[in-house]
Amino acid sequence: MLSFSSHKRSFSFKFKTSTNLLKGIAGMTALLLASCSWVPRSSPTQKQVHKYTKSPANKVALDYKLFQMTPEIADILASEIRPLISTLDKSNLRTSLNDHIGAGDVLGITIFELGNGLFSSSDRSLGGTSVSGESAMAGAPRISAQNLPPTQVEGDGTIMVPYVGRMNVLGKTPTQVATIIQNHLKDKSQDPQVMVRIQNDIGNTVIVSGEVLHPGRVVLSLANEHLSDVVAIAGGAKYPPKDSQIELVRNGEIGETDLATLENHPEEDIRADPGDRIRVIYQPRTFTAFGAVGQTQQRNEIQFGTANLSLAGAIARIGGPADNRADGNAVYLIRYEDETVCKRLGIPVKEGFKSAPVVYEIDMLNPTQYFLAQKIPMKDHDTILIADAATDAIYKIDMLVGTFLGQAATLGLYGVR
């Protein structure tokens, strides 16, 4: 059996050991708190964002601008008019061109003549009655009709008509062409009447491709089909309207929008023009989220899931700022703004560029900012960054120190035994 002095010496040794360990942990804690920049973070702090914005490195790189969200800025973003597909419709008040003849069209031409004419034949005579009511057999004038062989419009826009010669019909209507042929035949035939129709319409068509059920050539009619009509005639889009991007190529220019916009904004659903090329692309709109988000995500890329998504809705989709590590005062919307918005914000756009990088800071601890966030529409490829709280590093160090203290307590417990 050990003596009391032996127990005392043993307890004194263990106590000193535990005390030294605690002193070491306390010293290490002070050192960590003094320089905690090494602590892993999921995003910068508000202070770091502001610091880098003003740094020379930003001036050399992107030179992005940082704006505190205000009602005035929210109004600018809410009223922004994107470069829309309607800008390609430069002659919206024009008459329809869907009955005009184009290269490659096949025309059917019928010529009616009174009596013996250039194109008449006995087997094509039409029985009729004279003005006095006498039958054609009793000597009334005979009316004949002759269908000319199908006539294709050449690449230069001309056709060949017997006794008329070669004539240019490009861009003319069938009625105009019939009048021209009739005028040429007046001196050669007795009271000729001409009918012209488009049998195979190539010029008045649009090509629809991509994610539609029946891609191919769609013939336009005098009903003046709009872009959404043409997509519907082609069988409709395979995917929801909000995920179906419409690309229109017209006269060498390209316009883009989504099918949901055409359906919800009739002013954007412009009329289709002969020669248009429409491509339907499956392209879900997305935004990315980084930093101290409240919801753990397998992917940082989130789909809109709706035709119109506000900034408030996007923040809600990612769970908002994380309670234990986010700085609710520092939520950032990062995007490239086009020249129109940059001009209203007073931001210069570099020569040769059509947009400039902009960062908006939203204070989610200010109730007013919630209303502003509801007004701001999200754009495709926007980024949301939620900054880490400045105290997050201390919280992580505290967790680390707690782990060491737990181990020290364990060692002390075993040591006392």
C-alpha positions in Angstrom: 0.0 0.0 0.0 1.4 3.4 -1.1 2.1 6.0 1.5 0.3 9.3 1.7 3.4 11.2 0.6 3.6 9.1 -2.6 0.0 9.9 -3.4 0.7 13.6 -2.8 3.8 13.6 -5.1 1.9 11.8 -7.8 -1.1 14.2 -7.6 1.3 17.2 -7.7 3.0 15.9 -10.8 -0.2 15.3 -12.6 -1.6 18.6 -11.6 1.5 20.4 -12.9 1.3 18.4 -16.1 -2.4 19.4 -16.7 -1.6 23.0 -15.8 1.2 23.1 -18.3 -1.0 21.6 -21.0 -3.7 24.2 -20.3 -1.2 26.9 -20.4 0.1 25.6 -23.7 -3.4 25.5 -25.1 -4.1 29.0 -23.8 -1.0 30.3 -25.5 -1.8 28.6 -28.7 -5.3 30.1 -28.6 -3.9 33.6 -28.2 -1.6 33.0 -31.1 -4.4 31.7 -33.3 -6.6 34.7 -32.4 -3.8 37.0 -33.2 -3.4 35.7 -36.7 -6.5 33.8 -37.8 -6.2 34.3 -41.5 -5.1 30.7 -41.9 -8.5 29.4 -40.8 -10.3 27.8 -43.8 -13.2 29.9 -45.2 -15.9 29.3 -47.7 -15.9 32.9 -48.9 -14.3 36.3 -48.1 -15.6 38.6 -45.4 -17.3 41.9 -46.1 -14.1 43.7 -45.1 -12.0 41.6 -47.6 -14.5 42.3 -50.4 -14.3 46.0 -49.8 -10.5 45.9 -49.5 -10.0 44.1 -52.7 -12.4 46.3 -54.6 -10.2 49.3 -53.7 -6.9 47.5 -54.3 -4.6 48.1 -57.4 -5.0 44.4 -58.3 -8.7 45.0 -59.1 -7.9 48.0 -61.2 -5.4 46.0 -63.2 -7.7 42.9 -63.6 -11.4 43.5 -64.1 -11.9 46.9 -62.3 -15.3 45.9 -61.2 -17.5 48.4 -59.4 -19.2 47.8 -56.0 -22.6 49.4 -55.2 -24.6 49.4 -52.0 -28.1 48.4 -53.0 -30.4 51.5 -52.9 -34.0 52.1 -54.0 -32.6 54.1 -57.0 -30.3 51.3 -58.1 -33.1 48.7 -57.6 -35.4 50.8 -59.9 -32.7 50.9 -62.6 -32.3 47.1 -62.5 -36.0 46.5 -62.3 -36.7 48.7 -65.3 -33.9 47.4 -67.5 -35.0 46.5 -71.0 -32.8 43.7 -72.3 -31.8 43.6 -76.0 -35.0 41.8 -77.0 -35.8 39.9 -80.1 -38.3 42.6 -81.1 -35.4 44.8 -82.1 -35.0 42.7 -85.3 -38.5 43.7 -86.5 -37.5 47.0 -88.1 -40.6 47.2 -90.3 -43.4 46.2 -88.0 -46.0 48.4 -89.8 -45.3 46.9 -93.2 -47.8 44.9 -95.2 -47.5 41.2 -95.3 -44.8 39.7 -97.6 -46.0 36.1 -97.2 -47.7 36.1 -100.7 -44.7 37.5 -102.6 -43.0 35.3 -105.1 -39.4 34.2 -104.3 -36.6 32.3 -106.1 -37.4 28.6 -106.2 -41.2 29.0 -106.2 -43.2 26.9 -108.6 -46.0 28.9 -110.3 -49.2 27.7 -111.9 -50.4 29.9 -114.7 -53.8 29.6 -116.3 -54.7 31.7 -119.4 -58.3 32.2 -120.4 -59.1 33.4 -124.0 -62.2 34.4 -125.8 -62.7 32.7 -129.2 -59.7 31.4 -131.1 -56.6 32.5 -129.2 -53.0 31.8 -128.8 -53.4 29.0 -126.3 -56.9 27.7 -127.2 -57.7 24.3 -128.4 -60.9 22.5 -129.1 -60.6 20.0 -126.3 -60.1 22.7 -123.8 -63.1 24.9 -124.8 -65.4 25.9 -122.1 -69.1 26.0 -122.9 -70.8 29.2 -122.1 -73.7 31.5 -122.9 -73.6 34.7 -124.8 -75.0 38.0 -123.7 -78.3 37.2 -125.6 -78.6 33.9 -123.8 -77.7 31.8 -126.9 -75.7 28.7 -126.2 -72.1 28.3 -127.3 -73.3 25.7 -129.9 -75.5 28.4 -131.5 -72.5 30.5 -132.3 -71.8 32.2 -129.0 -68.2 33.2 -128.3 -66.1 30.2 -127.1 -64.0 30.6 -123.9 -60.9 28.5 -123.6 -58.6 27.9 -120.7 -55.0 26.7 -120.9 -52.9 25.6 -118.0 -49.2 26.2 -118.7 -46.7 23.7 -117.5 -45.5 24.4 -113.9 -43.0 27.2 -114.1 -40.2 27.5 -111.6 -38.8 30.9 -110.7 -35.1 31.0 -111.5 -32.4 32.1 -109.1 -32.4 35.5 -110.7 -36.1 35.9 -110.1 -37.3 35.4 -113.7 -39.6 33.1 -115.5 -40.3 32.3 -119.2 -43.9 32.7 -120.5 -44.8 31.9 -124.1 -45.5 35.0 -126.2 -44.4 37.2 -123.3 -40.8 36.3 -122.9 -38.6 36.3 -119.9 -39.9 38.5 -117.0 -38.8 39.3 -113.5 -41.3 38.2 -110.9 -39.2 38.3 -107.8 -40.9 40.0 -104.9 -44.2 40.4 -106.8 -47.5 39.0 -105.8 -49.4 36.4 -108.0 -51.9 39.1 -108.9 -49.2 41.5 -110.0 -47.6 38.9 -112.2 -51.0 37.9 -113.7 -51.6 41.6 -114.6 -48.2 41.9 -116.3 -48.8 38.7 -118.4 -52.3 39.9 -119.3 -51.0 43.3 -120.5 -48.4 41.5 -122.7 -51.1 39.3 -124.3 -53.7 42.0 -125.1 -52.3 42.7 -128.5 -51.9 39.0 -129.3 -55.1 37.5 -128.0 -58.7 38.4 -127.7 -59.6 39.6 -124.2 -57.1 37.4 -122.4 -57.6 36.7 -118.6 -54.7 35.3 -116.5 -54.6 33.6 -113.2 -51.3 33.0 -111.3 -51.0 30.9 -108.1 -48.0 29.6 -106.2 -48.1 25.9 -106.4 -44.9 25.1 -104.4 -44.0 27.9 -102.0 -40.3 28.1 -101.2 -39.7 31.8 -100.8 -42.4 32.3 -98.2 -41.0 29.8 -95.7 -39.0 29.7 -92.5 -36.7 27.0 -91.4 -37.3 25.7 -87.9 -34.7 23.5 -86.3 -33.6 22.2 -82.9 -35.7 20.9 -80.1 -39.1 20.8 -81.8 -41.1 17.7 -82.7 -41.2 18.3 -86.4 -38.2 20.4 -87.6 -38.1 21.5 -91.2 -39.6 24.1 -93.5 -42.8 26.0 -92.5 -44.8 27.8 -95.1 -46.1 31.2 -94.1 -49.6 32.3 -95.0 -51.5 35.5 -95.2 -52.5 35.0 -91.6 -49.1 36.5 -90.7 -47.8 33.8 -88.3 -45.8 35.0 -85.3 -42.7 33.2 -84.0 -44.6 31.2 -81.4 -47.1 30.2 -84.1 -44.2 28.9 -86.3 -42.9 26.9 -83.4 -46.4 25.4 -82.7 -46.8 24.5 -86.4 -43.5 22.7 -86.2 -45.0 20.5 -83.5 -44.1 22.7 -80.5 -41.0 22.7 -78.3 -39.9 19.5 -76.6 -39.2 21.2 -73.3 -41.0 23.7 -71.1 -41.2 27.2 -72.5 -38.9 28.7 -69.7 -36.2 26.3 -70.8 -36.6 26.6 -74.5 -34.4 29.3 -76.0 -35.5 30.8 -79.3 -32.7 32.0 -81.6 -33.8 34.0 -84.6 -31.5 34.7 -87.6 -32.8 37.5 -89.8 -30.9 39.4 -92.4 -27.6 38.5 -90.9 -28.6 39.6 -87.4 -29.3 37.3 -84.4 -31.9 37.8 -81.7 -32.5 35.5 -78.7 -35.2 35.1 -76.1 -37.1 32.2 -74.5 -40.4 30.8 -75.5 -42.0 31.8 -72.2 -41.2 35.5 -73.0 -42.9 35.1 -76.4 -46.0 33.7 -74.7 -46.1 36.2 -71.8 -45.1 39.3 -73.8 -47.1 39.6 -77.1 -45.0 42.6 -78.1 -42.0 40.3 -78.3 -43.8 37.7 -80.3 -43.0 39.4 -83.6 -44.2 38.2 -87.0 -42.1 35.7 -88.9 -40.6 36.9 -92.1 -39.8 34.8 -95.2 -36.3 33.6 -95.0 -36.1 33.6 -91.2 -34.2 30.8 -89.5 -35.6 29.8 -86.1 -33.7 27.5 -83.8 -35.1 26.1 -80.6 -32.4 25.3 -78.0 -32.9 23.5 -74.7 -31.1 25.9 -72.3 -32.3 26.1 -68.7 -31.4 29.4 -67.2 -29.2 29.1 -64.1 -27.4 31.1 -61.5 -24.5 30.1 -59.2 -24.2 30.5 -55.4 -21.1 30.5 -53.3 -20.1 31.1 -49.7 -22.0 30.8 -46.5 -25.3 29.6 -48.0 -27.9 28.2 -45.6 -28.7 25.1 -47.6 -26.1 22.4 -48.4 -26.2 21.8 -52.2 -24.7 19.1 -54.2 -24.3 21.6 -57.0 -23.6 25.3 -56.8 -25.5 25.8 -60.1 -29.3 26.3 -59.6 -31.9 26.4 -62.3 -34.4 29.2 -62.3 -37.4 26.8 -62.5 -39.7 29.6 -63.5 -40.0 32.2 -66.3 -39.3 35.1 -63.9 -37.1 34.8 -60.9 -36.3 37.7 -58.5 -33.2 38.1 -56.4 -35.2 37.5 -53.3 -36.5 34.2 -54.8 -33.0 33.2 -55.8 -31.7 33.8 -52.2 -34.5 31.8 -50.9 -33.7 28.9 -53.2 -30.2 28.6 -51.6 -31.6 28.7 -48.1 -30.5 32.3 -47.5 -27.4 33.1 -45.3 -26.3 30.4 -43.0 -27.1 31.3 -39.4 -23.9 30.1 -37.8 -21.3 31.4 -40.2 -22.7 34.0 -42.7 -22.7 37.7 -42.6 -26.2 38.8 -43.3 -25.0 42.3 -44.0 -22.9 41.2 -46.9 -24.9 39.3 -49.6 -23.5 40.1 -53.1 -25.1 39.9 -56.6 -22.3 39.6 -59.2 -23.0 40.0 -62.9 -22.0 41.7 -66.2 -24.2 44.7 -67.0 -24.8 45.9 -70.5 -24.0 49.3 -71.8 -27.5 50.7 -71.1 -27.4 49.9 -67.4 -23.7 50.9 -67.1 -24.5 54.3 -68.5 -27.3 54.8 -66.0 -25.0 53.7 -63.2 -22.2 56.0 -64.4 -19.9 53.1 -65.1 -17.5 53.3 -68.1 -17.4 50.4 -70.5 -14.0 49.5 -71.9 -13.5 50.0 -75.6 -14.4 46.9 -77.6 -16.7 45.5 -74.8 -20.4 45.6 -74.5 -20.7 45.0 -70.8 -18.8 45.7 -67.5 -18.6 43.7 -64.2 -20.6 45.0 -61.4 -21.1 43.8 -57.8 -24.2 44.8 -55.7 -24.1 44.5 -51.9 -27.4 43.6 -50.2 -27.9 43.9 -46.4 -30.3 41.1 -45.6 -30.5 42.3 -42.0 -32.3 45.5 -43.2 -36.0 44.7 -43.9 -36.0 47.4 -46.6 -33.6 45.4 -48.7 -36.0 42.5 -48.8 -38.5 44.7 -50.8 -35.7 45.9 -53.1 -34.6 42.3 -53.7 -38.1 41.4 -54.8 -38.0 44.0 -57.5 -34.6 42.9 -59.0 -34.9 40.2 -61.8 -32.3 37.6 -62.0 -30.4 37.0 -65.2 -29.0 33.9 -66.7 -25.5 33.1 -65.3 -25.8 35.5 -62.3 -23.7 34.8 -59.2 -24.8 35.2 -55.6 -22.0 35.3 -53.0 -22.7 35.3 -49.3 -19.8 36.5 -47.2 -18.4 34.8 -44.2 -19.0 36.5 -40.9 -15.9 38.1 -39.4 -16.5 36.1 -36.2 -16.6 32.8 -38.1 -12.9 32.4 -37.7 -13.2 32.8 -34.0 -16.0 30.3 -34.0 -13.8 27.8 -35.8 -10.9 28.4 -33.5 -13.2 28.0 -30.5 -14.3 24.6 -31.9 -10.6 23.7 -32.4 -9.7 24.8 -28.8 -12.7 22.9 -27.5 -11.4 19.8 -29.1 -8.0 20.3 -27.5 -9.6 21.1 -24.1 -11.6 17.9 -24.4 -8.5 15.9 -25.1 -6.7 17.7 -22.1 -9.6 16.9 -19.8 -9.4 13.3 -20.9 -5.7 13.1 -20.3 -6.2 14.7 -16.9 -8.9 12.2 -16.1 -6.7 9.3 -17.0 -3.8 10.9 -15.3 -5.6 11.2 -12.0 -6.5 7.6 -12.1 
